[in-house]
Amino acid sequence: MFFCAISGSPPTAPVVSKTSGTVYEKALIERYIEENGTDPISGEPLTKEDLIDVKAKPSTLPPRPANQTSIPALLTALQSEYDAIMLESLEIKKAFQSSRQELANALYREDAATRVIARLMKERDEARQALSSIQSTIGFQPAATEAPAEDVEMAPEAAEGALPSEVEAKIMETNQALSSGRKKRKPAAGYFKADQIKTFVQTSHVPSLHATKPAGITALDVAKDGNTVVTGGADKVVQIFDLESSKVLGTLKGHTKAVTHVAFREKEGESKLAISASADKTVKIWGEEDGKWSNKSNITGHKGEITGLSLHPTGDFVSAASSDSTWSLYDLETSKEISKYTSIENISGGFSYTSFQCHPDGILHGGGTKDGIVRVWDIRQASSLAASLESHSTPLTTLSFSENGYYLATGSSNDPTVKIFDLRKLDILSSWSLPSENTISEVKFDPSAQFLSVSGTDLRVYANKSWDELLKFEDNAGVLTGARFVNNGSQIVLSGLDRTLRVLGVQS
């Protein structure tokens, strides 16, 4: 016995589909073909010619058409109604399956969209938290209406971190003293103005410092007296030099690779110290006794070369950053590590440092990375960042905080572009490009926060806020590696790979 695949009843005129081999009631399938042109089971194209009559045995003849006044006529009418219902039921089932599939797809898309929205909201909240943290640290509170940013006092919130309580107390005391005086922090009386900077020319130079092989002064710092200079060289030597007398006060040997950074530590009531960092993974502290300079202590522990060195405003601590993705705070008196800050999981980008500096108020520390990102740390927190600022697409080899603490300048030796960040908004305030053939060795704000020097192929000095170029000096014989404003901004001391110290000022 056959059963129709549409009605589920024995057909009176059975036919078989060539495409699916399925048995149908001939009247039902022909009506379906007229409406859809496909096999209702397989969905393949189907015509009436593709139907094959089934010759069943014993032969059964369908009843002859009858009038609806008789029982056979009523049965025929009911059969027709039943066939129509079966066809409609089949269409409903197919529509149901289609709607079910569409609903499943919609639910999947909705779930994916919900996940994306949740991730974006999380990133937004983290960005807001980072912005709030850094704003509170530098003492900035956003105004209710748009207005020029004003100096505000710093009021950092207490936070648990990696620092010993006595160290944190000393750092916070210094921070509060410096940040509370930010409103009053103006250029010293008699500090040179932009119009005077424009007239600077080379007034003196000291050639032939350090060895010839390998040649070059790679690091520079000048004491507050504007006369005593410390330099580091590619020859692995640190030199102390007196500009006024043009004499070398000390030639300090001990590093086994090129010196990358140098700094003076000057503290009232204590002797002057010189601090040097090197590609040999060490930091050395040098001191003066009876006019002679010598090594006082060494700091080791990093697994990569030291790429950043910054003295803390307290004068008691120094920070060193390394290509090994760590930076540490050290006690200058004991030369011991106070705290180490390592890379943080689940943060995109690397932590291999190529530059480093402490914020003028002593809480924030910024490290430029090989990925061109500035990692901004709150020194009280070793497990989280205050902010991450995307700066360059090449290693960030130099950065500098302005003395007022509001701006951060960045540069790369592989990209002749200078960028200025406004730390109150965590956004780029300004940027400009030097000629493509230029190399940038150092960006450095002056002590008054009025000027920014960019050393490299030449020296360029820019005015703070307007970022107009005030001075361009290019009478150097080699790449310049450092620039320092001294003597109330009346002079600029330059160092270069041509083994020469140069002094710029107003021509007498």
C-alpha positions as CSV (number, residue, x, y, z in Angstrom):
1,M,0.0,0.0,0.0
2,F,1.2,3.5,-0.9
3,F,0.9,6.7,1.1
4,C,1.0,10.2,-0.3
5,A,4.0,12.1,1.0
6,I,1.8,15.2,1.2
7,S,-1.5,14.0,2.6
8,G,-0.3,10.9,4.4
9,S,-3.2,8.9,3.0
10,P,-3.4,6.1,0.4
11,P,-3.6,7.8,-3.0
12,T,-6.4,7.1,-5.4
13,A,-4.1,8.0,-8.3
14,P,-0.6,7.4,-7.2
15,V,2.4,8.9,-9.0
16,V,6.1,8.8,-8.4
17,S,8.5,11.8,-8.7
18,K,11.5,11.1,-10.9
19,T,13.7,13.4,-8.8
20,S,13.0,12.1,-5.3
21,G,11.3,8.8,-5.9
22,T,8.5,9.8,-3.6
23,V,4.8,8.7,-4.0
24,Y,2.2,11.4,-4.2
25,E,-1.5,11.8,-4.9
26,K,-1.6,12.9,-8.5
27,A,-4.1,15.7,-7.9
28,L,-2.2,17.1,-5.0
29,I,1.3,17.0,-6.6
30,E,0.0,18.6,-9.8
31,R,-1.5,21.4,-7.9
32,Y,1.7,21.9,-5.9
33,I,3.8,21.9,-9.1
34,E,1.5,24.5,-10.6
35,E,2.1,26.8,-7.6
36,N,5.8,26.1,-6.8
37,G,7.4,24.1,-9.7
38,T,9.5,22.0,-7.2
39,D,9.4,18.7,-5.5
40,P,8.0,19.3,-2.0
41,I,10.3,16.8,-0.4
42,S,13.7,17.4,-2.1
43,G,13.1,21.0,-3.3
44,E,14.4,20.1,-6.7
45,P,12.7,21.4,-9.9
46,L,9.8,19.2,-10.9
47,T,7.3,19.3,-13.8
48,K,4.2,17.2,-14.5
49,E,6.2,15.3,-17.1
50,D,8.5,14.1,-14.3
51,L,5.6,12.2,-12.7
52,I,5.2,8.5,-13.4
53,D,1.9,6.8,-12.9
54,V,2.0,3.8,-10.6
55,K,0.1,0.9,-11.9
56,A,-0.9,-0.9,-8.7
57,K,-2.4,-4.3,-8.5
58,P,-5.2,-5.1,-8.0
59,S,-6.4,-2.1,-10.0
60,T,-8.7,0.2,-8.3
61,L,-10.8,2.8,-10.1
62,P,-11.5,6.1,-8.5
63,P,-15.2,6.7,-8.0
64,R,-16.9,8.6,-10.7
65,P,-17.7,12.2,-10.0
66,A,-21.0,12.5,-8.1
67,N,-23.3,15.3,-7.2
68,Q,-23.0,16.8,-3.8
69,T,-26.5,15.6,-3.1
70,S,-25.2,12.2,-2.5
71,I,-22.9,10.6,0.0
72,P,-20.1,9.9,-2.6
73,A,-20.3,13.6,-3.7
74,L,-19.8,14.7,-0.1
75,L,-16.9,12.4,0.4
76,T,-15.3,13.7,-2.7
77,A,-15.7,17.3,-1.5
78,L,-14.3,16.4,1.9
79,Q,-11.4,14.7,0.2
80,S,-10.6,17.8,-1.8
81,E,-10.8,19.9,1.4
82,Y,-8.5,17.5,3.1
83,D,-6.0,17.6,0.3
84,A,-6.0,21.5,0.4
85,I,-5.5,21.3,4.2
86,M,-2.5,19.0,3.7
87,L,-0.9,21.3,1.1
88,E,-1.4,24.3,3.4
89,S,0.0,22.3,6.3
90,L,3.1,21.5,4.3
91,E,3.6,25.1,3.4
92,I,3.2,26.1,7.0
93,K,5.8,23.6,8.1
94,K,8.3,24.9,5.5
95,A,7.6,28.5,6.6
96,F,8.1,27.5,10.2
97,Q,11.4,25.9,9.5
98,S,12.6,29.0,7.6
99,S,11.5,31.3,10.4
100,R,13.2,29.1,12.9
101,Q,16.5,29.3,11.0
102,E,16.2,33.1,10.7
103,L,15.4,33.4,14.4
104,A,18.5,31.3,15.3
105,N,20.7,33.6,13.1
106,A,19.2,36.7,14.7
107,L,19.8,35.4,18.1
108,Y,23.4,34.6,17.2
109,R,24.0,38.1,15.8
110,E,22.4,39.6,18.9
111,D,24.6,37.6,21.2
112,A,27.7,38.6,19.2
113,A,26.7,42.3,19.3
114,T,26.1,42.1,23.0
115,R,29.6,40.7,23.6
116,V,31.1,43.5,21.5
117,I,29.2,46.1,23.3
118,A,30.2,44.6,26.7
119,R,33.9,44.6,25.6
120,L,33.7,48.2,24.4
121,M,32.0,49.3,27.6
122,K,34.8,47.6,29.6
123,E,37.5,49.4,27.6
124,R,35.6,52.7,28.0
125,D,35.5,52.2,31.7
126,E,39.2,51.3,31.9
127,A,40.0,54.4,29.8
128,R,37.9,56.6,32.1
129,Q,39.6,55.1,35.1
130,A,43.1,55.7,33.6
131,L,42.1,59.3,32.7
132,S,40.8,59.9,36.2
133,S,43.9,58.4,37.8
134,I,46.4,60.5,35.8
135,Q,44.3,63.7,36.2
136,S,44.1,63.3,39.9
137,T,47.9,62.6,40.0
138,I,48.8,65.8,38.1
139,G,46.2,67.8,39.9
140,F,43.8,68.5,37.1
141,Q,40.0,68.5,37.4
142,P,38.0,68.9,34.2
143,A,35.9,72.1,34.1
144,A,32.2,72.0,33.7
145,T,32.4,74.3,30.7
146,E,35.1,74.6,28.1
147,A,37.8,77.1,29.2
148,P,41.5,77.3,29.0
149,A,43.2,74.9,31.4
150,E,44.5,76.5,34.5
151,D,47.0,75.4,37.1
152,V,45.5,73.5,40.0
153,E,46.9,72.0,43.1
154,M,47.6,68.3,43.2
155,A,45.5,66.2,45.6
156,P,46.4,62.6,44.9
157,E,44.4,59.9,46.5
158,A,46.0,57.4,48.9
159,A,46.8,54.1,47.2
160,E,48.3,50.9,48.2
161,G,51.4,49.9,46.3
162,A,54.8,48.4,46.2
163,L,56.7,51.1,48.1
164,P,57.8,50.8,51.7
165,S,55.8,53.2,53.9
166,E,58.7,55.4,54.7
167,V,59.7,55.8,51.1
168,E,56.1,56.5,50.0
169,A,55.8,59.1,52.8
170,K,59.0,60.9,51.6
171,I,57.8,60.8,48.0
172,M,54.3,62.1,48.9
173,E,55.8,64.9,51.0
174,T,57.9,66.0,48.1
175,N,55.0,65.6,45.7
176,Q,52.7,67.8,47.8
177,A,55.3,70.5,48.2
178,L,56.0,70.7,44.5
179,S,52.5,70.4,43.3
180,S,51.1,73.0,45.7
181,G,53.6,75.4,44.3
182,R,52.7,74.8,40.7
183,K,50.5,77.9,40.5
184,K,53.4,80.0,41.6
185,R,56.0,78.1,39.5
186,K,57.0,80.8,37.1
187,P,60.3,81.5,35.2
188,A,63.0,82.8,37.5
189,A,63.6,86.5,37.4
190,G,65.8,87.5,34.5
191,Y,65.2,84.2,32.6
192,F,65.8,84.7,28.9
193,K,62.8,85.3,26.7
194,A,61.9,83.9,23.2
195,D,63.2,87.0,21.4
196,Q,66.6,86.6,23.1
197,I,66.7,82.8,22.3
198,K,66.3,83.7,18.6
199,T,69.6,85.6,18.6
200,F,71.7,82.7,20.0
201,V,74.9,81.7,18.2
202,Q,77.8,79.5,19.1
203,T,80.0,81.4,21.7
204,S,82.5,78.6,22.5
205,H,83.2,75.0,22.0
206,V,85.4,72.2,23.5
207,P,86.6,69.6,20.9
208,S,88.2,66.3,21.3
209,L,86.5,64.9,24.4
210,H,86.4,61.2,24.9
211,A,88.3,58.7,22.7
212,T,88.3,58.6,18.9
213,K,87.4,54.9,18.6
214,P,84.5,54.6,19.1
215,A,84.0,58.3,18.9
216,G,81.1,60.4,20.3
217,I,79.5,61.9,23.3
218,T,76.3,59.9,23.9
219,A,75.0,61.4,27.1
220,L,75.0,64.9,28.7
221,D,74.0,66.7,31.9
222,V,75.0,70.0,33.4
223,A,75.0,70.9,37.0
224,K,72.9,73.8,38.4
225,D,76.0,76.1,38.4
226,G,75.9,75.9,34.6
227,N,79.6,75.2,34.5
228,T,80.2,71.6,35.6
229,V,79.3,69.1,32.9
230,V,79.1,65.3,33.0
231,T,79.3,63.4,29.7
232,G,79.0,59.7,28.7
233,G,80.7,58.4,25.7
234,A,80.7,55.5,23.2
235,D,84.2,54.8,24.5
236,K,82.6,53.5,27.8
237,V,84.0,56.4,29.8
238,V,82.3,59.1,31.9
239,Q,83.9,62.5,32.1
240,I,83.5,65.5,34.4
241,F,84.4,68.7,32.7
242,D,84.7,72.4,33.8
243,L,83.5,74.7,31.1
244,E,85.0,77.9,32.6
245,S,88.5,76.5,32.9
246,S,88.1,74.1,30.0
247,K,89.6,71.3,32.2
248,V,88.6,67.7,32.6
249,L,88.0,67.2,36.3
250,G,87.6,63.4,36.1
251,T,87.8,60.5,33.7
252,L,85.7,57.7,35.2
253,K,86.2,54.2,33.8
254,G,84.3,51.1,34.7
255,H,81.6,50.5,32.2
256,T,82.2,47.8,29.7
257,K,79.9,49.1,27.0
258,A,78.8,52.5,25.7
259,V,77.3,54.9,28.3
260,T,73.7,55.6,27.5
261,H,72.6,58.2,30.2
262,V,74.2,60.5,32.8
263,A,72.8,62.7,35.5
264,F,74.0,64.9,38.4
265,R,72.5,64.6,41.8
266,E,72.8,67.8,43.8
267,K,71.3,68.1,47.2
268,E,71.8,70.7,49.8
269,G,74.2,69.7,52.5
270,E,75.6,66.7,50.5
271,S,78.3,66.3,48.0
272,K,77.6,66.2,44.3
273,L,77.0,62.8,42.7
274,A,77.2,61.7,39.1
275,I,75.1,58.8,38.0
276,S,75.7,56.9,34.7
277,A,73.9,54.1,32.9
278,S,75.2,51.8,30.3
279,A,74.4,49.2,27.7
280,D,76.4,46.9,30.0
281,K,73.2,46.6,32.1
282,T,74.6,48.5,35.1
283,V,74.2,51.9,36.8
284,K,77.2,53.4,38.5
285,I,77.3,56.2,41.1
286,W,80.4,58.4,41.2
287,G,81.3,60.9,44.0
288,E,83.8,63.6,44.6
289,E,86.2,63.8,47.5
290,D,89.0,66.4,47.8
291,G,88.6,67.3,44.1
292,K,88.8,63.7,42.9
293,W,86.1,61.7,41.4
294,S,85.7,58.0,42.0
295,N,83.2,55.1,41.9
296,K,81.1,54.9,45.0
297,S,78.8,52.0,44.2
298,N,77.2,50.0,41.4
299,I,73.7,49.0,40.7
300,T,73.1,45.7,38.9
301,G,70.1,43.3,38.4
302,H,68.7,44.2,35.0
303,K,68.9,41.6,32.3
304,G,69.0,44.1,29.4
305,E,70.8,47.3,28.6
306,I,69.8,50.3,30.6
307,T,67.9,52.6,28.2
308,G,66.5,55.2,30.7
309,L,67.8,57.0,33.8
310,S,65.9,59.6,35.8
311,L,66.7,61.2,39.2
312,H,63.7,61.5,41.5
313,P,62.8,65.1,42.8
314,T,63.6,64.0,46.4
315,G,67.2,63.6,45.4
316,D,67.3,60.3,47.3
317,F,66.2,57.9,44.6
318,V,66.9,57.1,41.0
319,S,64.9,55.2,38.5
320,A,66.5,53.0,35.8
321,A,64.6,51.4,32.9
322,S,65.8,48.5,30.7
323,S,65.1,46.7,27.5
324,D,64.3,43.7,29.6
325,S,60.7,45.2,30.1
326,T,61.3,46.3,33.7
327,W,62.2,49.5,35.5
328,S,63.2,49.9,39.1
329,L,63.5,52.5,41.8
330,Y,66.8,52.5,43.7
331,D,68.0,54.1,46.9
332,L,71.1,56.3,46.1
333,E,72.5,56.0,49.6
334,T,72.4,52.2,49.8
335,S,72.3,51.4,46.0
336,K,69.6,48.9,46.7
337,E,66.5,48.3,44.8
338,I,63.3,49.6,46.5
339,S,60.8,48.3,44.0
340,K,60.7,46.7,40.6
341,Y,57.9,47.3,38.0
342,T,57.4,44.6,35.5
343,S,55.2,44.1,32.4
344,I,51.5,43.7,33.1
345,E,49.4,40.9,31.6
346,N,46.4,41.4,29.4
347,I,47.7,44.8,28.2
348,S,48.4,45.0,24.5
349,G,51.8,46.1,23.4
350,G,55.2,45.5,24.9
351,F,57.1,46.9,27.9
352,S,60.7,46.8,26.5
353,Y,61.8,50.3,27.4
354,T,63.8,52.6,25.1
355,S,63.5,55.8,27.1
356,F,62.4,56.9,30.6
357,Q,61.8,59.9,32.8
358,C,60.2,60.9,36.1
359,H,57.5,63.5,36.3
360,P,58.6,66.7,37.9
361,D,56.3,66.1,40.9
362,G,57.7,62.6,41.5
363,I,54.5,60.4,41.4
364,L,54.2,59.6,37.7
365,H,57.0,57.9,35.7
366,G,56.9,57.6,31.9
367,G,58.6,54.9,29.9
368,G,58.8,54.9,26.1
369,T,58.8,51.4,24.6
370,K,60.1,49.7,21.5
371,D,56.5,49.6,20.2
372,G,56.3,53.5,20.3
373,I,53.9,53.5,23.4
374,V,54.4,55.6,26.5
375,R,53.7,53.5,29.6
376,V,52.7,56.0,32.4
377,W,53.1,54.6,35.9
378,D,52.0,55.8,39.3
379,I,55.0,54.9,41.4
380,R,52.7,53.7,44.2
381,Q,51.2,51.0,42.0
382,A,53.2,48.1,40.6
383,S,50.3,46.1,39.3
384,S,48.5,48.7,37.1
385,L,49.2,51.5,34.8
386,A,48.1,55.1,35.2
387,A,47.8,55.4,31.4
388,S,49.2,54.1,28.0
389,L,49.7,56.7,25.3
390,E,50.2,55.7,21.7
391,S,52.9,57.9,20.2
392,H,55.0,56.6,17.4
393,S,55.0,53.4,15.3
394,T,58.8,53.1,15.9
395,P,60.8,52.7,19.1
396,L,60.2,55.8,21.4
397,T,63.9,56.7,22.1
398,T,63.3,60.0,23.9
399,L,60.7,61.7,26.0
400,S,60.5,64.7,28.4
401,F,58.0,66.1,30.9
402,S,57.6,69.8,31.0
403,E,58.5,71.5,34.3
404,N,54.9,72.5,35.0
405,G,54.0,68.8,34.7
406,Y,51.2,69.3,32.1
407,Y,53.0,68.3,28.9
408,L,54.9,65.3,27.6
409,A,57.1,65.5,24.5
410,T,58.1,62.4,22.6
411,G,60.4,61.5,19.7
412,S,62.0,58.6,17.9
413,S,65.4,58.2,16.3
414,N,63.6,56.4,13.4
415,D,60.9,59.0,12.8
416,P,61.6,62.7,12.4
417,T,58.3,63.6,14.2
418,V,57.8,65.4,17.5
419,K,54.6,64.9,19.4
420,I,53.3,66.8,22.4
421,F,50.8,65.2,24.8
422,D,48.5,67.1,27.2
423,L,48.5,64.9,30.3
424,R,45.3,66.6,31.5
425,K,43.4,65.2,28.5
426,L,45.7,62.2,27.7
427,D,45.6,63.3,24.1
428,I,48.0,64.7,21.5
429,L,48.1,68.4,21.8
430,S,50.4,69.1,18.8
431,S,52.8,67.3,16.5
432,W,55.1,68.3,13.7
433,S,57.7,66.7,11.4
434,L,61.3,67.6,10.7
435,P,62.8,67.1,7.3
436,S,62.9,63.4,6.4
437,E,66.7,63.3,6.5
438,N,66.8,64.5,10.1
439,T,67.5,62.2,13.1
440,I,66.1,63.0,16.5
441,S,68.3,62.1,19.4
442,E,66.6,64.0,22.3
443,V,63.6,66.1,23.1
444,K,64.0,68.2,26.3
445,F,62.0,70.9,28.0
446,D,64.0,73.7,29.7
447,P,63.7,74.3,33.4
448,S,61.3,77.2,32.9
449,A,58.9,75.1,30.8
450,Q,59.0,77.9,28.2
451,F,61.1,76.1,25.5
452,L,61.5,72.7,24.0
453,S,64.8,71.7,22.4
454,V,65.1,69.0,19.8
455,S,68.6,67.6,19.2
456,G,69.7,65.4,16.4
457,T,70.9,66.3,12.9
458,D,70.7,69.9,14.2
459,L,69.3,71.8,17.2
460,R,65.9,73.3,17.0
461,V,64.3,75.3,19.9
462,Y,60.5,75.7,20.0
463,A,58.3,78.0,22.1
464,N,56.0,76.2,24.5
465,K,52.2,76.3,23.7
466,S,52.6,77.9,20.3
467,W,55.4,75.5,19.3
468,D,56.9,78.1,16.9
469,E,60.5,77.4,15.9
470,L,62.7,80.0,17.6
471,L,66.2,78.8,16.8
472,K,67.9,76.5,14.4
473,F,71.6,75.6,14.9
474,E,73.3,73.4,12.3
475,D,77.0,74.3,12.6
476,N,77.8,71.0,14.2
477,A,80.0,68.4,12.6
478,G,78.1,65.3,13.9
479,V,74.7,64.3,15.2
480,L,73.9,66.2,18.4
481,T,73.0,64.0,21.4
482,G,71.9,66.4,24.1
483,A,71.0,70.0,24.9
484,R,70.7,71.8,28.3
485,F,69.6,75.3,29.1
486,V,71.8,76.8,31.8
487,N,72.5,80.1,33.6
488,N,68.9,81.3,33.7
489,G,68.4,80.3,30.0
490,S,71.2,82.5,28.8
491,Q,73.1,79.6,27.4
492,I,72.5,76.2,25.8
493,V,75.2,73.5,26.2
494,L,75.2,70.9,23.4
495,S,76.9,67.5,23.1
496,G,77.5,65.5,19.9
497,L,79.0,62.5,18.2
498,D,81.7,64.8,16.9
499,R,83.3,64.6,20.4
500,T,82.5,68.3,21.0
501,L,80.8,70.4,23.6
502,R,79.3,73.6,22.3
503,V,77.9,76.6,24.1
504,L,75.3,78.8,22.5
505,G,74.4,82.2,23.7
506,V,74.0,85.9,22.8
507,Q,77.1,87.0,20.9
508,S,79.1,89.5,22.9
